[in-house]
Amino acid sequence: MHRKSVSLILSAILTVSFLVPSTAFADGIIIPDPPICEPGPCPDPMPLTQLAIEYHHVDVRIEGQVVITHVDQVFRNDQDWEIEGTYVFPIPVDAAVDQFTLWMDGEPVEGVVLDRDQARYTYEEIVRRMRDPALLEYADRGAVQASIYPIPPGGERRIELEYVQVLPLQNGLAHYVYPLNTEKFSTLPLEDVRVTIQAATDAQVRAVYSPSHPIDVQQESERTFTASYEARDVTPDTDFELYYSTSSSEIGLNLVTFRDPQSEDSDGYFLLLASPGMPQYQTATVARDVFLILDQSGSMEGEKFQQAQAALTYILEHLNPEDRFNILAFSTGTQSFAEELQPERDVDDGIRWVQSLSARGSTDINRALLETFAQTEPGRTSLIIFLTDGLPTEGVVDRDAILANLRSSAPDQVRLFAFGVGYDVDTLLLDTMTADHHGRSAYVRPGEALDEVISGFYNTISTPVMSNLDLSFGDIQVYDTFPSPLPDLFAGQQLVLMGRYRNSGSTHIQLTGYVSDEKRTMRFDDLVFPAEGGQEHLPRLWATRKIGALLSDIRLSGPNEELVAQVVNLSIRYGIVTPYTSYLVTEENALSGDAQAQIAADAYADMMAMPTAVSGAAAVDRAEAESELSEAVTAPEMVDQRTSLIRQVGARTFTLQNGVWIDTRYDPDRMQPRQIAFLSSGYFDLLERYPGLAAVLALGERVIALADGECIEIIPADAEGDALPRSRETSPNELVNAVSPTMPDRFPWIIIPLALSGGVVISLMLHWLRR
């Protein structure tokens, strides 16, 4: 196959959407018994996936630290034969089971709780019988099981499960996980999936954050909130996770970490959450000077200009009482609402002035910004909202000259936010000048409502709490932190900082910043950076942000061989598709160090041969995609894992190459795998020796993985002749009776502790094809 020119693809649209693919902890599933198929034979072995799940609804009530989870699922039999089997709800690791309730079609159903050893025996026997390792990922946990009476062809069974758990708090941070994965066990995408959490906490809520799914959060009071996620026609392959923090202090700060000492890169990963709470409960805010700069050139005429006037009116109506403001309109020249900053009480005059403006003339961006900078005053934060739909066409038009002028004129307290309207904007100019001045850019595409975008954005920064932030970590050495520099803190928003750490131990974190012109310092004690363990989703989320920052640096500063190589290495190590690796290449030798170096060299050469597009639809798409990556608080969605060449298993990434799932840490140039046959005695001995490999082995019959420094290759059973003979067709119901012949007298509840999985894969488009 010939290599297509990378230069043709660099102008393609980059698309990003956010969900976190990760290790699966399944919700309830039905394991079918061997069917009686009439007429004709049934497939042998029968797949686990025989039923469709119509909907999956989860309603969660949190009262203090007690959590009640109610699960409602409908299973449908689309096969031509009757299905009977066993309902299984895997219990997360270290769960203490007390009592559960289980209903089927409105009737109570007797169930049995299996401890970890009993459940593992059940899982392994099903794997042997069906020759499907999908259940092995649950081998380290118990289960709740119940017999399912026959489901006729076209028939349905509704199952409801309710369990209770106690949610631990660690320094005010709570972490709720619901096992939402149905990817392996539904024949079709779910028609409807919904998770709704209603919480009443014992202290003031600070942050509500999901690293796995896009959620809508409504905070009804200081101590109550509702968080919800809804989707249709999806195949969930990720646990639903929710963090929320509570604190009585002015700003809450919490720490989440992960470290794998067995990895070739043993440094840890951390996520820091800092939140000052919701705006209506915030007492201390930063007094600001708000400058609104409106492009009134002729190209803005019509609906765009009317929407811009409405957006500026909204901002003026929502100024804080202590704010001051001014408005500048620019085209060939400039005109100001006032010669100096005005108090908030004069906003009505400002609104009337905005409504009197009309669009005409050219675009002098340089002059408009320099005149605004000249009005800023020391000691007060200056928020500048700049809106334009075009390239500089008047006055100074050279991008580098404009940027140099701004750098030499802007005081440190300037916060510059730019809105590019349409595609005829200089993305390099807008993105660079906002990065230089502690802000960010946003783009409004043709057809989008400009006033809605700007007013929505302003709501997120309307109540500043602390500016010029600085963090120190005591004796812990941290590096590669994102975002950098730190943004300001706003009420109702949380700072999500990600980074790496070298040493471990307990430390304090010190947060320093300014409230108005007063320097404030807050200290948070007894925060632990552990030597191992933690939340497995952090490595890929960190890699997402770093790749976004690297791509932005390359675009704004020009191609750099070292930065391109870093992007390629991160892409392959963490399973993140980038402009230089349009997919994780499906040949084994592409995982070697030499192959990665060649990919990077080819990408760099093609970039040097093609100038970067600064305006147009592709430039806007690329700018937005990189911004979303570098600021990611959830990880991007991956394509349907049933057809994808990439899988996430905890903190590991696997690619499918010639029918083999290969750990991206595997280097064929320096590693020689030890081969073990699928379902052999050595196969289950391996599972006993390395319980952490259970989810990896669940990928399929052919896998190459690293375990404690050893490289293991699972090969087909007949390749080694060491496979165990298949047992007789033992049904899951018989297994339940074998391991627990007596039923409990009462329905137990499930006490399930915190569990976490995570993963990151980014969908960016570009192309690299090897010969």
Number of C-alpha atoms within 10 A of each C-alpha: 6 7 10 13 14 22 19 12 17 23 18 18 17 22 16 21 17 22 26 31 31 27 25 25 27 26 19 26 23 24 25 23 23 21 15 12 12 10 8 7 9 13 10 9 11 16 15 23 17 19 23 21 25 19 19 22 17 21 16 23 17 21 16 14 15 17 21 19 19 17 20 18 21 18 21 23 21 19 16 12 17 20 25 21 20 22 21 23 21 26 29 24 17 15 19 16 21 16 16 19 18 22 16 19 12 11 11 13 16 17 23 22 28 22 19 20 14 19 26 20 16 24 23 20 19 25 19 21 20 20 20 20 23 22 24 22 24 25 27 22 19 27 26 21 24 21 20 20 13 16 20 17 14 12 14 19 19 17 22 22 19 19 21 23 22 18 21 15 13 13 17 17 23 18 19 23 19 23 23 24 23 27 21 19 22 22 19 18 19 20 15 16 22 16 20 18 20 18 22 20 19 14 15 20 27 30 26 26 23 22 22 26 24 21 18 14 14 13 16 10 13 18 16 18 19 18 20 18 17 14 14 12 13 15 25 25 25 26 26 24 22 20 15 21 26 26 20 12 12 15 21 23 27 22 18 18 25 24 27 17 14 12 13 9 9 14 18 25 30 23 24 15 23 21 26 27 28 20 18 11 13 17 9 16 21 22 21 23 24 24 22 19 24 26 28 27 23 17 18 22 13 11 11 21 23 17 17 25 21 20 21 24 21 19 20 21 14 16 21 17 11 13 19 21 24 24 26 21 22 24 25 19 17 18 12 17 18 13 10 13 18 18 15 21 14 12 20 13 10 22 20 12 16 20 14 9 14 16 20 16 17 21 28 23 27 20 21 23 21 16 14 19 18 11 14 22 14 11 13 17 26 26 21 26 22 23 23 28 25 22 21 21 15 16 15 16 15 12 18 13 12 20 17 11 16 19 14 9 14 19 17 14 19 22 23 23 22 21 21 24 21 21 22 17 23 21 26 21 20 25 23 20 23 19 17 17 19 20 20 19 21 21 25 19 15 12 8 13 15 26 21 16 15 24 18 14 13 17 15 14 16 19 25 25 27 24 24 18 16 15 14 14 15 13 13 18 12 19 12 15 19 21 18 13 13 17 18 21 24 25 26 24 21 23 20 18 21 30 23 21 22 15 13 17 12 13 16 16 20 15 18 18 20 19 19 19 14 10 12 14 12 14 12 15 12 11 18 15 23 16 18 15 12 20 19 24 29 29 26 32 29 28 27 31 27 25 25 23 22 18 26 22 16 17 19 17 11 13 20 15 13 11 17 24 20 16 25 25 20 18 27 23 20 25 28 29 26 26 24 25 25 19 23 25 19 17 12 18 16 20 24 16 14 11 13 20 17 14 20 21 18 16 24 20 14 16 20 13 9 12 12 18 17 20 20 15 19 17 24 26 21 26 25 19 21 25 19 22 28 23 18 22 25 24 31 28 19 24 15 17 16 12 7 11 18 26 28 31 25 23 21 24 26 27 27 20 17 11 13 20 25 25 24 24 20 22 17 14 11 9 12 13 16 12 18 24 23 29 24 21 13 16 20 16 11 17 17 14 10 12 15 15 19 22 23 27 25 20 21 16 21 21 26 24 23 21 15 9 10 11 18 19 21 23 20 19 18 11 12 13 11 17 19 15 10 13 11 8 14 14 19 27 20 16 19 23 12 12 16 15 11 10 12 13 7 12 18 19 20 26 22 23 19 18 20 23 26 30 33 31 30 26 21 25 21 21 21 20 15 11 7
